[in-house]
Amino acid sequence: VSGALIASLFPFTILSGSVYELKSFVICVLGGLGSPAGAILGGLILGLLENILTLKIPVDYMPFIEFTILVIILLIKPSGLLGRR
């Protein structure tokens, strides 16, 4: 019910959640897909990195930086930081 009420005040599109989708996917891959502790570690790392980088880089570039981090982690360690392999 609350979702329907808030939707009338703040219109959304099909792409409204894409920023949060990218963040959560990067967090999962960064920490390791099979590890809950890895997800916590990935969230901490990404959160700290975002807060530190916003001092020097505009916030509009954060999705690009997150995607770059995703690609680098997949190239260096495909199973994530705390992955099972």
C-alpha positions in Angstrom: 0.0 0.0 0.0 2.8 2.4 0.9 4.5 1.9 -2.4 1.3 2.8 -4.3 0.9 5.9 -2.2 4.5 7.1 -2.6 4.3 6.5 -6.4 1.6 9.1 -6.7 3.9 11.7 -5.1 7.2 10.7 -6.7 6.7 9.4 -10.3 9.1 6.7 -11.3 10.1 5.1 -14.5 11.3 1.6 -15.4 14.9 2.8 -14.9 14.4 4.3 -11.5 16.1 1.4 -9.6 19.0 0.9 -12.0 21.5 2.8 -9.8 20.6 0.5 -6.9 20.7 -2.6 -9.1 24.3 -1.8 -10.2 25.4 -1.0 -6.7 24.0 -4.3 -5.3 25.5 -6.3 -8.2 28.9 -4.7 -7.7 28.7 -5.4 -4.0 27.9 -9.1 -4.5 30.6 -9.6 -7.1 33.2 -7.7 -5.1 32.6 -9.8 -2.0 31.9 -13.1 -3.6 28.6 -14.5 -4.8 28.4 -17.4 -2.3 29.5 -15.6 0.8 27.3 -13.5 3.1 30.4 -12.1 4.9 31.7 -11.2 1.4 28.6 -9.2 0.7 29.1 -7.2 3.9 32.8 -6.7 3.1 31.9 -5.7 -0.5 29.3 -3.2 0.8 31.8 -1.7 3.2 34.5 -1.4 0.6 32.2 0.1 -2.0 30.6 2.5 0.5 33.9 3.8 1.8 35.3 4.1 -1.7 32.3 6.1 -2.9 32.5 8.4 0.0 36.3 9.0 -0.4 36.0 9.4 -4.2 33.2 12.0 -4.0 35.7 14.4 -2.5 37.5 14.6 -5.8 35.2 13.2 -8.5 31.6 14.4 -9.2 28.8 12.1 -8.1 27.6 11.8 -11.7 30.6 9.6 -12.5 29.9 7.1 -9.7 28.0 4.5 -11.8 30.9 4.5 -14.3 33.4 4.1 -11.5 31.3 1.3 -10.0 31.2 -0.5 -13.3 34.9 -0.1 -13.7 35.5 -1.6 -10.3 33.2 -4.5 -11.3 35.3 -5.2 -14.5 38.6 -4.9 -12.6 37.5 -7.3 -9.9 36.2 -9.8 -12.5 39.5 -9.7 -14.4 41.7 -10.0 -11.3 39.7 -12.3 -9.1 36.5 -13.7 -10.7 35.3 -15.4 -7.6 35.3 -12.2 -5.5 37.3 -11.3 -2.4 35.8 -14.0 -0.3 34.7 -16.3 -3.1 34.7 -20.1 -2.7 37.2 -20.9 -5.4 
